[in-house]
Amino acid sequence: MESQFVENNISYNKSRGTLRGLHYQAAPYGQAKLIRCTRGAIFDVAVDLRPESPTFKQWVGVELTAENRSMVYVPGDCGHGFQTLVDDSEVFYMVSQPYVPESGRGFRWNDPAFGIEWPNVDARILVDRDQKYPDFEL
């Protein structure tokens, strides 16, 4: 039986409050993801980006920790991001498509179109790319 996941990735995040996302790949390169926190703790978020879906622009967030050993599946046509809840957090994820830089997209982590309720932290850390994403547009 052939796996539908083609790549494994690890994201190590030194500091509490590190926020990654929100990311997705444009069709036909949408990446389904299977996500697990293997060290520390994160708040993981998926946003439905399917215009025909009854849950379009709705989000779901779940706490993933090394201790609870939970996993989340994010379909390829959804945006994804996470925020670390403790120092030295590590996220392992498997994806269904290789990374294709020219199809990479994102939207602002605090875009009012979604109203995501991120956990409060003393200081939020974002990489430059994630700070500059625009608001969501179809």
N, C-alpha and C positions, 0 to 999 in steps of 0.2 A: 504494500500500500504506500503510495506516495504522499508525503506531507504537503499540506497547503501552505505551510510557512517556509520561506526561503532564506531568511536571514535572522540571526540572533544579535541583539545589541545590549550593551550595558551602559547605563548612565550613572556615573558616580558624582555625587554632589556633596561638597565639603560642609556647606553651611546651611543651617536651618533658615527657612524662608526663601530658598532658591526656587524660582518659578520657571518652568520650561513650557513654552507653548504660547498660544494654541496653534497646533500644526496640522496639516493634512497634505496629501498629494492630489493634484488634479487628475481627473480621468484621462486616459485609461489606466493610470498608475496608482490608483487608490490603494492604500496599505491597510489591510485589516491588521489589528495588533492584539496580541495576548500579553498582558502586563502583570508583573509580580514584583513586589518590593522584597528584595533578598537581604537587605540590611537597613535598619532604621525604620522610618515611617514616612509615608507621603499621603497627600490628598489628591486623588486621581480624578480627572474630569473628562467626560466625553460630551460633545455637542452634536446634535443631529443636524446635518447640513443638506438633507434630502428635501427639496421643495415640495414634493408630492406626499411626504410623510405627514401623518396627523401630529407627530411630535417635532415637526420642523422648528428649529431654533431653540428647542428645549435642551436642557443639560441635566446630567446626572453626575454626582460626585460621591466617591467612596474612599474610606480610609483603608489603605493597604499597608501592612506592617510585616516585618520579618516574623513576628510572633503569630499573627493570625493566618499567615500562609494563604491568604485569599488571592485570587487572580481575577482580572477583568478582561473581557473580550470587547474590543472596539471595532465595529465594522469599518470597511474601507472608505465609506462616504460620510464619515464623521470626523470632526476636529478632535484633537486630543491635547491635553496638557496635564501637568502635575506641579504641586508645590511640596517641598520637603517640610516635614514637621519637626525633625530633629537633625542635628549635625551628623555628618558621615552617613548619608543615606545612599543606597544603591538600588537602581531599578533595572530589572532584567525584562526585556521584551522581545518577542518574536514577531516578525512582519511577513505578510504574504507577498510583497513585491519588493524588489530591490529599491534603494534610494535613487531617485532620478532628480538631480538638482533643479533642472529647468521646470519640473512639475511641482516643486515644493511651494506651498502656500501657507499663509497664516493670517490670523486676525488678532486684534488686541486682546490681551488677557482680561481686561476690564471693560470690554465693549458693552455699552448699554443695551444692545440688541439681544443679549443673552442674560444679563443680570446674574452672572455667576457669583455665588456667595463663597468666596475664598476664606479660609481660616485666617484669623488675625495673627499677625506676627509683628515683632518690634521693627524689623527691617526686611523689606522684600528685595530680593536680588534677581535681576533679569539681565540676560546677555543683550548686547546692543541690538541684534537682529529682532529679538522678541519685543523690545521696547518700541521699535519703529513700525511694527505691523499696523496696517490701517484698520478702521472699523469694517465690519462685515458688509459685503454687498454681494448680491447674486450675480 
